[in-house]
C-alpha cells in the first residue's frame, strides 16, 4: 500500500501561522496535522503502508526532513515530490506518478477524520465521505440503490446528496488512476484553470469502476484559525479518552492548575496560572500569572500576566498583558 499526500498549497487562510510553517506541519494536540492524518489512514488499512509520498511546494530542506520522519515513524519509506505550479488536485497527485502502483490511498493534508471502517481490499475504490447538513459548499457523491457511487457533483446548487467528499480516496489499482489523470493532462480537460481529480474519478466510474462510500464518524477541518482551534479541542478529547499521555513528565507546575484535556510538551513551565481545558502547549514554553483555555500555543513561547481564550499562538512569541482572542504568528510580541 502506498499513500500519496498532496500538500503543496499555501494555507493562506491560516496566515500568519503558515508564513513560516506549512499548514500540514502545524501541530494539533502536539503532533503535526499530516502526522495525525497518516496515522488515521494506517488505522483503516488492512495492509502495511510501504511508502508515503509527500507532494509539496518549495518548503525547504528542514520541512522535507520532518516529513520523512513522519513516514519513518509509521514504519514506511518516505519520498518527496514537487508541484511547482498550482494546477489542481489531479495534477498534484500526478506529481507522484511513480507511486501510483497497486493499492493506493490519496489523502489531501488539510483535514483529519475518525472512522470505524476498514478498507476492504476487494473494493475497487473507496471515497471517504461525511454526512453534512448543508452540502452546497462541498463536493458530494451521488449513490445508486445499491449504495455505490455513481456521480461526483461539485458544490451542487440543488440537492443531490448530503455525503460530502472529505479529500481521502482508496484505489485498488493505482495504475488505473494514473491512466485517467494522464488523460486529463493529454486532452487538456481543465475546470477553473486546474485539472480536477473528480473528473478522473468520473471517467473511472463511467468505465465500470465501482466506488464505495467510506462514511466517517467525524470530519475535522484545519482551514482557518477558528476551525483549527475546534479541531485541536476534538483531538485532545479523543486522545484523552484513549488514555494517551498528554502531559510530558518534564513539565514543571508551580502553584498552577491544568484542567484536562490538555497537551503540554517537554520542558514547559506553568506557574501561578490556570491552563485548560482544551489547550495545547509546545515544548519550552512558559505560562505565568495567566489564564489560558481553548487555545493552541506553539514552542518557546511566553504568556505572562494574560488571559487567553480561543487563541492560536506561534513559536517564539511573547505576550504580556490582559487580552482574550489572539492570532499571532512565529517571532511576534504583544504587550498591553
Backbone torsions as a table, in degrees:
resi	resn	phi	psi	omega
1	UNK	NA	126.5	172.1
2	UNK	-106.7	150.9	175.0
3	UNK	-123.5	128.3	176.7
4	UNK	-110.3	125.7	-176.9
5	UNK	-118.5	94.1	174.5
6	UNK	-71.9	126.8	-176.0
7	UNK	-152.2	37.9	-175.9
8	UNK	-87.1	-3.7	-178.3
9	UNK	-64.3	159.5	-175.8
10	UNK	-82.5	-17.9	-177.4
11	UNK	62.8	40.9	-172.7
12	UNK	-63.7	-28.6	-178.9
13	UNK	-73.0	-11.1	178.9
14	UNK	-108.0	14.0	174.0
15	UNK	-66.3	146.3	12.5
16	UNK	-86.8	0.7	-173.2
17	UNK	-67.3	-26.3	-178.8
18	UNK	-95.1	8.7	175.7
19	UNK	-73.7	-27.1	-177.6
20	UNK	-116.9	-19.8	-178.5
21	UNK	-133.2	127.9	174.8
22	UNK	-57.6	140.7	-175.2
23	UNK	-51.0	-44.4	-178.1
24	UNK	-63.6	-14.6	178.4
25	UNK	-99.3	2.6	174.4
26	UNK	-68.4	131.4	-178.2
27	UNK	-73.7	135.3	170.9
28	UNK	-121.8	119.0	-175.4
29	UNK	59.3	32.7	175.6
30	UNK	85.2	5.2	-178.0
31	UNK	-138.3	135.8	-178.2
32	UNK	-55.9	145.7	-179.6
33	UNK	-50.9	-49.1	-175.3
34	UNK	-65.4	-31.1	177.2
35	UNK	-65.3	-45.8	178.4
36	UNK	-63.8	-37.9	-179.6
37	UNK	-60.4	-50.7	-177.0
38	UNK	-70.3	-27.0	174.0
39	UNK	-63.7	-43.1	179.1
40	UNK	-65.7	-37.3	177.0
41	UNK	-63.5	-43.1	178.7
42	UNK	-59.2	-32.9	-179.3
43	UNK	-66.0	-30.8	-177.2
44	UNK	-96.1	0.2	-178.5
45	UNK	-94.2	135.4	170.1
46	UNK	-78.4	-34.9	-176.9
47	UNK	-89.3	155.7	174.6
48	UNK	-70.1	141.9	174.6
49	UNK	-81.1	117.8	-178.1
50	UNK	-84.3	-42.7	-175.8
51	UNK	-146.0	141.7	173.6
52	UNK	-116.4	117.8	-178.6
53	UNK	-102.7	118.4	-179.9
54	UNK	-98.9	122.7	178.7
55	UNK	-101.1	112.4	-170.9
56	UNK	-127.8	172.8	169.6
57	UNK	-93.8	-153.4	178.8
58	UNK	-84.7	80.1	-174.6
59	UNK	-93.8	-14.3	178.4
60	UNK	95.7	162.8	-174.1
61	UNK	-64.9	-38.0	-178.4
62	UNK	-61.9	-45.9	179.2
63	UNK	-62.6	-42.9	-179.1
64	UNK	-60.7	-41.4	178.3
65	UNK	-64.5	-37.9	177.9
66	UNK	-62.8	-41.2	-179.7
67	UNK	-66.2	-40.6	178.4
68	UNK	-63.7	-33.6	176.3
69	UNK	-66.5	-36.0	177.1
70	UNK	-59.6	-47.3	178.9
71	UNK	-62.1	-44.1	-178.7
72	UNK	-61.3	-35.9	-178.7
73	UNK	-65.1	-20.4	178.0
74	UNK	-101.8	11.7	178.4
75	UNK	72.8	23.6	-178.0
76	UNK	-116.8	159.1	171.3
77	UNK	-79.6	142.8	176.0
78	UNK	-110.1	148.5	175.4
79	UNK	-142.6	150.3	-177.2
80	UNK	-113.1	133.1	178.4
81	UNK	-133.1	155.2	-170.9
82	UNK	-120.4	133.3	168.7
83	UNK	-109.6	102.2	-172.5
84	UNK	-78.7	-24.8	178.4
85	UNK	-128.3	142.4	-179.8
86	UNK	-77.7	81.4	-174.7
87	UNK	-105.0	19.1	172.6
88	UNK	106.5	171.3	-174.5
89	UNK	-68.1	-39.7	178.9
90	UNK	-64.8	-42.1	178.7
91	UNK	-63.8	-38.5	-179.9
92	UNK	-61.1	-45.1	178.8
93	UNK	-64.2	-39.1	-178.1
94	UNK	-66.2	-20.1	177.1
95	UNK	-64.7	-18.8	174.9
96	UNK	-112.1	42.2	-173.0
97	UNK	-55.6	-37.7	-176.0
98	UNK	-70.9	-7.7	177.5
99	UNK	-98.5	-2.5	176.9
100	UNK	-83.5	72.6	-176.5
101	UNK	-133.6	121.2	178.3
102	UNK	65.7	-155.6	-179.5
103	UNK	-60.4	128.5	-173.8
104	UNK	-141.2	137.4	170.7
105	UNK	-110.1	132.1	172.8
106	UNK	-109.3	124.0	-176.1
107	UNK	-135.9	114.7	178.1
108	UNK	-78.8	131.8	-165.2
109	UNK	-88.7	49.0	174.8
110	UNK	-129.8	21.4	-177.7
111	UNK	-151.1	153.0	173.1
112	UNK	-123.3	160.2	-177.4
113	UNK	-151.5	163.5	169.5
114	UNK	-129.1	130.0	-176.9
115	UNK	-140.2	153.6	178.2
116	UNK	-118.7	20.5	176.5
117	UNK	-107.6	162.2	174.5
118	UNK	-115.5	144.4	175.5
119	UNK	-62.8	126.1	173.8
120	UNK	-86.9	112.6	-175.3
121	UNK	-63.8	-10.9	177.3
122	UNK	-82.9	-19.4	179.7
123	UNK	-70.5	141.0	178.9
124	UNK	-73.8	-33.7	179.9
125	UNK	-161.2	148.2	177.9
126	UNK	-134.6	134.5	174.0
127	UNK	-115.1	123.1	176.0
128	UNK	-68.8	128.3	-177.9
129	UNK	-136.3	158.2	176.5
130	UNK	-135.9	131.1	176.6
131	UNK	-72.0	127.5	-176.7
132	UNK	-130.7	161.8	-177.8
133	UNK	-76.0	-43.0	-177.5
134	UNK	-120.0	97.4	-176.7
135	UNK	-83.5	0.0	-171.5
136	UNK	-67.4	-18.0	-178.7
137	UNK	-101.2	9.6	-173.6
138	UNK	-131.3	165.5	166.8
139	UNK	-82.9	131.0	-176.7
140	UNK	-123.6	163.6	176.3
141	UNK	-111.5	146.8	176.6
142	UNK	-108.7	134.3	-176.1
143	UNK	-109.2	153.7	170.8
144	UNK	-93.2	-175.6	-175.4
145	UNK	-67.2	-18.3	178.1
146	UNK	-88.0	-2.6	-179.2
147	UNK	84.5	10.7	175.9
148	UNK	-88.1	150.3	179.0
149	UNK	-79.3	128.1	-178.8
150	UNK	-118.9	-9.4	178.0
151	UNK	-160.2	159.2	-179.5
152	UNK	-128.1	120.2	-173.9
153	UNK	-123.0	124.6	-178.3
154	UNK	-91.4	120.4	176.9
155	UNK	46.1	67.0	-176.3
156	UNK	-65.6	133.1	177.5
157	UNK	-77.8	-30.3	174.4
158	UNK	-116.0	150.9	-174.5
159	UNK	-65.2	126.1	171.7
160	UNK	-126.3	-23.5	-178.3
161	UNK	-172.2	154.7	173.9
162	UNK	-113.6	18.9	177.6
163	UNK	-101.2	104.4	-177.1
164	UNK	-88.0	138.7	173.6
165	UNK	-75.4	130.4	-176.2
166	UNK	-99.5	1.4	174.6
167	UNK	96.1	23.3	177.9
168	UNK	-132.1	132.3	-169.8
169	UNK	-140.7	143.6	173.6
170	UNK	-116.0	136.6	177.1
171	UNK	-129.4	122.2	177.3
172	UNK	-63.4	-33.6	-176.2
173	UNK	-124.2	95.4	-179.2
174	UNK	-62.0	-30.7	180.0
175	UNK	-63.6	-34.7	179.3
176	UNK	-65.5	-42.2	175.7
177	UNK	-63.2	-42.6	179.1
178	UNK	-55.1	-44.4	-179.7
179	UNK	-61.9	-40.3	-178.7
180	UNK	-72.5	-36.2	176.4
181	UNK	-64.1	-42.8	179.1
182	UNK	-65.7	-32.9	177.4
183	UNK	-61.2	-42.1	179.1
184	UNK	-60.6	-42.3	-179.6
185	UNK	-67.8	-48.1	-175.5
186	UNK	-63.8	-31.6	-178.1
187	UNK	-104.6	10.3	174.9
188	UNK	51.8	47.6	178.1
189	UNK	-85.5	100.2	-171.1
190	UNK	-123.6	141.5	171.4
191	UNK	-130.1	125.1	-179.5
192	UNK	62.5	28.9	179.0
193	UNK	80.2	9.7	-176.6
194	UNK	-136.4	155.7	173.4
195	UNK	-89.4	122.1	-170.2
196	UNK	-106.8	132.4	179.7
197	UNK	-57.4	-42.1	179.5
198	UNK	-56.9	-27.0	176.4
199	UNK	-65.6	-38.2	176.2
200	UNK	-68.8	-39.5	178.6
201	UNK	-62.5	-41.8	180.0
202	UNK	-62.3	-42.9	178.5
203	UNK	-63.3	-40.0	178.3
204	UNK	-63.8	-42.3	179.3
205	UNK	-63.6	-43.2	179.4
206	UNK	-65.8	-23.5	179.7
207	UNK	-88.9	4.4	174.8
208	UNK	106.8	-2.1	178.1
209	UNK	-71.9	127.3	-178.0
210	UNK	-97.9	116.9	176.8
211	UNK	-100.0	135.1	177.0
212	UNK	-105.8	146.4	173.7
213	UNK	-81.2	134.0	172.7
214	UNK	-109.6	95.8	-172.2
215	UNK	-80.0	129.1	-178.6
216	UNK	-95.3	153.8	179.0
217	UNK	-76.7	-34.7	-176.3
218	UNK	-146.8	139.3	179.9
219	UNK	-124.7	117.0	-174.4
220	UNK	-115.3	121.6	-175.3
221	UNK	-91.4	154.4	174.9
222	UNK	-132.9	39.3	-172.5
223	UNK	-81.8	-33.2	179.4
224	UNK	-143.9	179.3	-175.1
225	UNK	-58.3	-48.1	-173.9
226	UNK	-62.2	-48.8	-177.1
227	UNK	-73.2	-28.4	177.5
228	UNK	-67.8	-39.9	176.5
229	UNK	-63.8	-40.1	177.6
230	UNK	-65.8	-39.9	177.6
231	UNK	-63.0	-40.9	175.4
232	UNK	-57.4	-42.3	178.8
233	UNK	-59.3	-48.4	-177.6
234	UNK	-68.1	-38.9	178.6
235	UNK	-62.4	-44.0	178.6
236	UNK	-62.0	-39.2	179.0
237	UNK	-65.2	-42.3	178.2
238	UNK	-63.7	-46.1	-178.8
239	UNK	-64.4	-39.4	-179.9
240	UNK	-65.2	-42.7	178.8
241	UNK	-64.2	-28.8	179.4
242	UNK	-86.8	6.7	177.8
243	UNK	59.2	35.3	176.2
244	UNK	-83.7	139.7	-179.7
245	UNK	-66.9	118.3	-174.3
246	UNK	-111.7	-11.8	178.8
247	UNK	-116.5	116.3	-176.3
248	UNK	-65.9	142.5	-178.4
249	UNK	-58.7	-23.3	-177.8
250	UNK	-81.9	-5.3	-178.6
251	UNK	-63.0	134.6	177.7
252	UNK	-107.8	120.1	-179.4
253	UNK	-114.7	116.7	-176.3
254	UNK	-122.5	110.8	-178.7
255	UNK	50.3	47.6	-176.9
256	UNK	-141.5	163.6	-179.1
257	UNK	-127.9	134.1	172.1
258	UNK	-110.2	117.3	-179.9
259	UNK	-97.3	114.3	-176.8
260	UNK	-71.9	160.4	0.3
261	UNK	-86.0	135.8	176.1
262	UNK	-140.4	151.5	167.9
263	UNK	-107.7	127.5	178.6
264	UNK	-129.9	118.2	-173.0
265	UNK	-81.3	-176.0	-174.3
266	UNK	-63.7	137.9	173.6
267	UNK	61.2	27.8	173.8
268	UNK	-80.9	142.5	175.5
269	UNK	-116.9	126.5	176.7
270	UNK	-124.6	117.8	-177.0
271	UNK	-132.1	138.7	176.2
272	UNK	48.3	45.5	-173.4
273	UNK	-143.1	163.3	170.7
274	UNK	-119.6	121.5	-178.2
275	UNK	-121.1	126.9	177.0
276	UNK	109.9	171.6	0.3
277	UNK	-79.7	173.1	173.6
278	UNK	61.1	50.9	177.5
279	UNK	-122.4	135.4	171.7
280	UNK	-113.8	129.7	-178.8
281	UNK	-127.3	123.6	-179.4
282	UNK	-77.0	168.4	-174.1
283	UNK	-60.9	145.2	174.4
284	UNK	74.9	7.1	-179.6
285	UNK	-83.9	162.8	-175.9
286	UNK	-135.8	122.9	177.8
287	UNK	-115.6	122.4	-176.9
288	UNK	-137.0	134.5	176.3
289	UNK	50.2	46.5	-173.1
290	UNK	-140.2	162.9	171.3
291	UNK	-121.4	123.1	-177.4
292	UNK	-132.0	127.3	174.7
293	UNK	-147.0	153.6	178.2
294	UNK	47.5	55.9	-175.1
295	UNK	-145.0	160.4	174.8
296	UNK	-117.0	123.2	178.5
297	UNK	-124.7	125.0	-177.5
298	UNK	-85.0	-162.2	-168.5
299	UNK	-84.2	156.2	174.2
300	UNK	55.6	39.2	-178.9
301	UNK	-115.2	144.7	-179.9
302	UNK	-115.0	126.3	175.3
303	UNK	-115.7	113.2	-173.1
304	UNK	-125.0	129.1	173.6
305	UNK	52.2	47.6	-173.0
306	UNK	-134.0	161.5	169.2
307	UNK	-120.3	117.8	-179.2
308	UNK	-121.8	134.9	176.1
309	UNK	-149.1	141.5	178.9
310	UNK	54.0	41.8	-174.1
311	UNK	-117.0	156.4	177.0
312	UNK	-132.0	114.4	-171.6
313	UNK	-122.1	133.7	-178.5
314	UNK	-79.4	-165.2	179.3
315	UNK	-90.5	153.4	177.7
316	UNK	56.4	46.6	179.4
317	UNK	-113.7	146.3	173.4
318	UNK	-122.0	122.7	176.9
319	UNK	-122.1	128.4	179.2
320	UNK	-139.7	122.2	-180.0
321	UNK	122.4	161.0	-175.2
322	UNK	-79.8	126.8	178.1
323	UNK	-157.4	-175.3	178.7
324	UNK	-134.2	-78.1	-170.8
325	UNK	-95.9	109.7	-178.0
326	UNK	-130.2	152.8	170.1
327	UNK	-136.5	105.1	-176.4
328	UNK	-126.8	132.0	177.7
329	UNK	-81.7	-178.8	-177.4
330	UNK	-59.5	150.2	174.4
331	UNK	57.7	42.3	178.8
332	UNK	-114.3	166.7	173.4
333	UNK	-140.9	147.5	-178.5
334	UNK	-142.6	118.7	-178.6
335	UNK	-129.4	136.0	177.4
336	UNK	-115.0	NA	NA
